[in-house]
Amino acid sequence: MDTKPIRVDYMNGDYNNAYDLITEAGVKIVYKTVAGVEPYHATIHLGTVEDQDEATKLLEESGIGWSLPTPFY
């Protein structure tokens, strides 16, 4: 499945805030993953580039840090 992922911190509450913000704005999340090893983070997978752009804009406006995923193991 080709998705457009973004990564947010998990342990500081950013994931919960990001998830709520994105879903309340009506942006569709395809699925999400949470790393069970350090660095603890969550990856939110969105369906389109437009959804990714909208989600990242919402996160930036709310002060929630995000990044594009990179391998960590």
C-alpha positions in Angstrom: 0.0 0.0 0.0 1.4 3.4 -1.0 0.8 5.9 1.7 2.2 9.3 2.6 3.6 9.0 6.2 4.6 11.5 8.8 6.3 10.8 12.1 5.6 12.4 15.4 7.0 11.8 19.0 5.0 9.4 21.1 6.2 9.7 24.7 5.6 13.4 25.0 1.9 13.3 24.0 2.5 14.7 20.5 1.0 11.5 18.9 -2.3 11.8 20.8 -2.6 15.5 20.0 -1.7 15.0 16.4 -4.1 12.1 15.9 -7.0 14.2 17.5 -6.1 17.3 15.4 -5.9 15.4 12.1 -9.1 13.4 12.6 -11.1 16.3 13.9 -10.1 18.2 10.7 -11.6 15.4 8.6 -8.2 14.2 7.2 -8.4 10.5 6.6 -5.7 8.4 8.3 -5.1 5.1 6.5 -3.3 3.4 9.4 -0.8 4.2 12.2 2.2 2.5 13.7 4.0 3.0 17.0 7.6 2.0 17.6 8.1 -0.2 20.6 11.8 0.6 20.8 13.7 3.9 21.2 13.3 6.4 19.8 9.6 6.0 20.6 7.6 7.6 17.9 4.4 7.1 15.9 4.0 7.1 12.2 0.7 8.3 10.8 0.0 7.1 7.3 -2.2 9.3 5.1 -3.7 8.4 1.7 -2.7 11.3 -0.5 -0.1 14.0 -0.8 -2.9 16.5 -0.3 -3.8 14.8 3.0 -0.2 14.8 4.1 0.2 18.5 3.2 -3.0 19.4 5.2 -1.9 17.3 8.2 1.6 18.8 8.3 0.1 22.3 8.1 -2.2 21.6 11.0 0.7 20.2 13.0 2.9 23.2 12.3 0.1 25.6 13.2 -0.4 23.8 16.5 3.3 23.6 17.4 3.5 19.8 17.1 6.8 18.6 15.8 6.8 16.2 12.9 9.3 14.7 10.4 9.3 12.4 7.4 10.0 8.8 8.4 13.5 7.4 8.2 14.7 3.9 9.2 15.7 3.7 12.8 17.0 0.1 13.3 
